[in-house]
């Protein structure tokens, strides 16, 4: 019997929500400050996923997110299909709850509009009821609202344009023994019951709960339906109930893996005695995550296929797999489809790449990966630099650095805010070199360089342990930067390409 292994997406796809429309499954995830945001993934079997689009080209308000606002932006979104349209509802904890729609999830998507303004409103999910009325459930961020651990329902118009009723707290986690940080609700209706699937107990340490009521306003009874138990899957957290064309039921959720981010698991689900049973059954209606399971009836993969990461830049424009650390300007990059990517050198505030919006990134895979690319440094004044970076709360980069006397190969890591430490620096034999980043299954990164394909790699210092970002895993990025105050000459920048990635020894 063919099996799949969890996680089915072993990389940072935080707070997944998913739906099925006909024979297609669609998934979205949190993207925080990254732009483009709201990644859209497609699958035919719930196991093998392809990153096909990003619903949000830039994060509103555009000026606010012109800088890297780490930990802000797009938090846990929801995806639904209603009246022939795909609908995304997402929260920005500093601005409110937003909505955007599309006829095709591959895009184009509408401009987002604000359904509910306010700070601390998070994790929204709509439900259109049988009588045509619509409701929205959401949670609260204590960091902004001063309250948390509660779920609120409010009636909204069916077009999700405005609120039409008074918001009510339908579940107060403070009244449930042991509950803390109740969040991430998803609202459903089945067999006359209103269901709220919601995690509690913390991202890395919690569990998944199902609440049910005969009225959308409650009162709700609940069961814990998924917990870590004796598995290595900590805090099975926040996700989506989906059904398959063959009538089977499934639950997608994430696990926090630290430097590798929030990876996605697929659990079998069935209904017994009017309640969902998720994963491998335990007593009292609880379940624990499965590590392996027979493939869904329509599956054709092995549960370990990564979305494409390599890029030969043979097609004009940036592929969906790439994102910036802030809303980009058109002049930041040029991908003409000629096999190269050109990055114009942008001024770096205080020389700190954590404050540099023009870093073009992908997620760090959860299994050993190797990244290689060729970089050429063009023009620029002393201090101009370009290379590959492993970026999080801390970072390390390797590449080319222009000096008063020429160009050096440099390896640097972040220091205190606004500073960098030099780990290695040697004269570069020319302004074009190959770079390699190898990351092991513990997140230790080894950076190396060479000039020619037939030359051995020169390791730069000892391995450096990657560090996660704010609510996200570490990322791998390309950048070109210049000192603040230096001339923005049109020729200052770098050319990259191709980018080759292997994950667990396989091309990705």
C-alpha positions, 0 to 999 in steps of 0.5 A: 500500500502506497504511503505518504509521509508528514509533513507534506510541505516541509517548509514555512507555509504558516497558518494554512487554509484550504478548500476543494472546488470540484477536483482541485484543492487550493491552499493559502498561507500567512505571508506577514510583511513579505511581498508579494503576499498571500501565496496560493498553492494548488493540488490534485491530491492533498499531498503534492502541491504547486505554488501557482500565484500570490494573491497580494502583489503588495501589502496595504497600506503601501507606504507603511509596508515600504519598509520591512515590518517584521511580524506585521502584515498578513496574518492567518487568512481564510479561503472560501468559494462562494457564488462562483468566486474565490474569496480570501479574508485576511487580517492585518493586526495593525489595520483590520480585516481585509477581503479580496476576490477572484474568479480564478485562484491563479489570478488576477485578484481584486484590490483588497478592501477593508471589511472591519477596521481596528487593531488586534483583530486576527484570524477571520473566517466567513460563513454563508448560512443556508438562509443567505445571511453571512457571519465572520468569526475572528480571534484577538491579538493581545499585543494590539487589542489588550485581550486574547483567548476568545473567539468573536462572531459578527454578522456581515453582509453577504458581499463582505462589504460591511458589518450589519450586526453586533459582535459577540464573544461566542467562546471565552477561553478564560472560562475553559480550564487550561485554555490559553491563546485560543485563536485561528478559528475556522467556521463551518456548518454540517448537519445543522451544527455550526462548527468552529475548529480552533487551536489553543495552548500556543503555536509550539505547545498547543492542541486543536479543538472542535467547538459545536453549537446549534446556533452560530451565537452559541453556546458551544460545547467542545472537544480536544481533537488533536494533540502531540501525545507521544509524537514528535509533532509539537503543537499540532495547530490551526488548519483546514478541514477538507473533503475529497471527491471520494467522500473521505475527510482530511485535516491540514495543519501546521507544526512549528519547526523553529528555523524551518518555520511552520510546516504543513501536515495532512491528517486523516479525519472521519466523523463518529458520534457527531464529532470529528476524529483526526489522526490516530485515535486516542481516548476521549475523542482525541487523536494524535498526528500520523507520521505516515498514512495511506495516500488519499485515493486520488494521490499520485505523489510520495508526500515529499515533493517540494514546490519548485525552487530552482530558477533559470530565469528563462521566463520574463518576470519573477516566479511566484516562489520569490518574495521581497522583505517589503513592498518592492519598487519596479526598479529593484529588479529586472528579469527579462527572460534571458537567463539572468536576474539583475538587482539594482543596488539599493541603499541599506539603512545602517548597513543591516540587511534586516532593515533592507526591503530589497532582499529577494527570498524563498523559504528555507526547506525543512530538509538538507538543501544546497543552493548555488548561483553565479553573481557578478558585481557591477559598478558601485562605490566602496561598500557596494556588495551583493550575494546570498544570505540566510536571513532571520532575526540574525543573518549571514551572507557571502558574496562580493564586496567593493573596496577602495582597491578592488573587489573582495570575496566576503563573509559577514554575519549580523551583529547588534542592530545596525552592525555586521561582523566580518568572518572572512574576506579575501581578494576576489580574482574577478568580479564574477564568482559562484556561490554555494549555500549548504544547510543541514537538517539542524539549520547549520549553514556552510557558505562557499565560493569558487571562480570556475566550474572545475575548481574546488569550492572554498569554504568560508569560515565554519558553519553558521547556525541559521536563526528563525525570523519573526513568526516565520522560519529562516529564508534564503535570499539574493541581494545587492546593496550600497551604503546609505548616501552613496550615489545611486548610479544606474550601473550599480548592482549585480547579476545573478543566475541561474539558481540551482536548489537541491533538497535532500539530494534531489533537484527542487 
